[in-house]
Amino acid sequence: MSSESEAEPSTGGRTSDRPAFALDDSEADRSVLLRVYHRLRLPILSFSTLDELLGELDRRENLHVDELPLYLLLDLSMPDVDGLSVLQVLCARHPTLPAVVLSGSARSGERDAAYRLGASGVIEKPLGVAAWTELARGLDHYWRHVAQPVGRLR
Amino acid sequence: MNATDWRSDGAFLAPGEMSTLDDCEREALHLMPAIQGVGAAIVVDDDDRVIARTASAGDLLGADVLGATAASLLGAPAVESVGRVGALQRSGRSWEVRGVRSRTGPIVVELLDVHLDGPLPTDGLAGLISDLSSARSVDELLRSAATGVRRLLGFDRVWVYRFDRDDAGEIVAEDRRDDLESFLGLRFGEGDIPAQARALYLEERVRVVRDTAAPAEPILPAPLPDGRWLDTSGLAIRAVSPIHVRYLRNMGVRASASLAIVHGGRLWGLISGHLHDRPSLPSAETERVARAISDLVSMQVGAMERAEAADRRLILEQHLGRVLAAVGAAESILGGLTDDPDALLSMVDSVGVVVRVAGRHRTFGMVPSTAAVDRLIGRLDRTMPPGGVVHVVESIAEWTDGSERTGEIAGLLAVSLARDVGNWIVWFRPEQLSQARWGDRRSLHDHDRLSPAGSFSIHAAEVAGRCHPWQSAEIEVASGLRSALGTVVFQRSEQLARNVEALRAANDELDRFAYVAAHDLKEPLRGIFNYVDFLREDHGDVLGEAGNALLDSTSRLSRRMAVLVDALLDYASIGRTPLRVEPLRLSALVDEAADWTATRMGQTGATIEVVDDLRVVGDRVQLVQVLTNLLSNAMKYRHPDRVPHVVVTVGGLGDTERGWDGWPQHQADIPPPWVISVADNGIGVPADQRTAVFEVFRRLHGRDEYGGGSGAGLTIARRIAERHGGDLWVEGRPGGGSVFHLAISRLLDEVPAP
């Protein structure tokens, strides 16, 4: 788990306390994510490697549903791993965890492939804190208040 | 017609039904029930009884020979005379007795008057053999044969004929009495010696017409009592065709002897001796010498023909070698083939040649008009049997049923260069009559309907429009060129395929590189942008106005770079994304593009007019991207005094300024592309900038003029057009504005969608 986590993960059973997870190897992208989520007082845990993320997911597997992440933000461009393979593994192992792909350049081929593998959304990373803030607010609102508590858009 | 089965070919006229030259081909020469009027014959059955005879046989052997046995008439059964030569004294003369088993069964015993024949001069025979053996060329051999045969056998004139592959003949050597007219060089049509007569020469190498003044002696009864016609083809004094007799008489010839020259199983030529004032009554011995001469000349001709063919072949192959060397050194097949036109013409002894490869052609020497060549090649394409490589035509007029006018050109030799239609080398030859040998068209005289003059005129009509026959060596060399080119083409196509593959791999690598590079550039770029925001948020108050201005500049430049990187990514991804082709309607594509530009259209009041609709096949997303770019440009680069108006039309390459120039796939068998033209009334693109506008990041105006942009939109649009097998280019529009032409291949619907 990243030391940059600035939000305390909720252990409560309410949807509003369940954290978002973010997997991104880019420190710059993680830092802007954490900054805007923190500013919005939205719980988030960020991970820089797949192993860290999987370890945390495994650790929480047998906990109450409220301990599980509400959704996952996933960067497909990671060193030494194929982002689409990561997505496939995550969707297979955690079928109830909505995975939203954050892409540096969400071109149509990559977008289509991600949706085919079970991504709940594909979003191009924006430029600037203001754009990130808007994105974070919208994403969190959707998964916390609009979408079903569990399950993934297919 | 060959030597073994010619008797069964076609229907012969019954003996006696002949009347005109046209009947020659159907004249049953071998069934004529008569002998020449210089002897007698009896026909004897298996019981040695005479079943038919000539009237002269009665004169020589007794009044009532019919029914008598040969033994009683000749002193021995007829069967004993077969294959032998006996002697008989009658009427104060010496007669030769020769028996022959006819093909129809009965034995025929001939009695030949040989009283005029004496021993041959031995020095003449030795001299002839020496001359024939030492001749160094076919021409010299035939001249020696003419001279030697005349001297040995005492003829007034000797002609040597040579027959073409199509059996037309020419007098190629002559020896004559000084007072006789020369006919050297005269040509005769293939009908002049009918096929069955030629076939008979293969069986009987020597044929003597002993006395044209003596009427033929019929063998009666005819047909024989069993109803069959007697086959007289083996008889020494078989009667000859009355047409031939009249022909000889018309020339003042009293007697003639013809010695066959046989080569390669066909009648190659004839040595024909004429006597004008007396009959020729050769003994069996003299005939045997004549046959030996026939055999010797035939053998010599065979050896020399083979040697000359080898020499000729060598020369042709040297020309072929020059052509192939040029092809090997040239960049293109067409360029190589036409680098040494003399060699190309000479390799098949032609006067003109057309080389046509992939829709381009070059001509050298004497050739028909371009339109005629087009039609001939079209006909070759249709006529050539599957797998055929060489096509030989010696009379284009006959081949095209007279529908083609080719001037002096009468024949062609064509080789196909590839499986695709329309790729040919076609060599041409002129009409043979236009050559020098035909300069002296003499008439042999007389108004008899079966005169030689009549025969000659028939021949002249036959050869009009024909070329000198293509020789087997020429056809083989042409075929050899084709095979060698096939190897060259194959090697080049292999090399080309490898180059294309390497180029494709390099392009893929470049695309991948551009994509990854651009993709990876964005991450630090976002970081810079975001950290500048952090800095401004966290420390803006201490940076002051100047510090914040620097941060703003950093943000602006970062954003600009992000736009450029996105454009690079777009460009690279065009090559990485497979085309998803589907049938599309142009008007629907324009509507979708208009949706993407709706905001700007609303701001500018722009209007779009789709004049022609069209069903195209292509990738919807990509084509909409092109049209969106063009609509967007029409509004961005609008004229300050005009409301943007875009007109979309459909046409062909011929409707554009560029036309077919530069269209790489302009070939007869590839359909021309669709051309969608998008015309605007904006500020236009200066003529000298119409290439530059398609270069990536190339801008004709200041960065922030006309709404900015990446400067890659048209580059991407052109790349999309190229991926659709087409092109995108801009031309000026009368009255101001630009016309962008988007060409799309019509063959995309044959490409399965990925």
Chai-1 contact restraints between the chains, C-beta under 6 A:
chainA,res_idxA,chainB,res_idxB,connection_type,confidence,min_distance_angstrom,max_distance_angstrom,comment,restraint_id
A,S26,B,E523,contact,1.0,0.0,6.0,A-B,restraint_1
A,A28,B,G527,contact,1.0,0.0,6.0,A-B,restraint_2
A,V32,B,N530,contact,1.0,0.0,6.0,A-B,restraint_3
A,G104,B,H519,contact,1.0,0.0,6.0,A-B,restraint_4
A,G104,B,K522,contact,1.0,0.0,6.0,A-B,restraint_5
A,G104,B,E523,contact,1.0,0.0,6.0,A-B,restraint_6
A,S105,B,H519,contact,1.0,0.0,6.0,A-B,restraint_7
A,S105,B,L569,contact,1.0,0.0,6.0,A-B,restraint_8
A,R107,B,S573,contact,1.0,0.0,6.0,A-B,restraint_9
A,G109,B,T577,contact,1.0,0.0,6.0,A-B,restraint_10
A,L127,B,R526,contact,1.0,0.0,6.0,A-B,restraint_11
A,L127,B,F529,contact,1.0,0.0,6.0,A-B,restraint_12
A,L127,B,A562,contact,1.0,0.0,6.0,A-B,restraint_13
A,G128,B,F529,contact,1.0,0.0,6.0,A-B,restraint_14
A,G128,B,D533,contact,1.0,0.0,6.0,A-B,restraint_15
A,V129,B,D533,contact,1.0,0.0,6.0,A-B,restraint_16
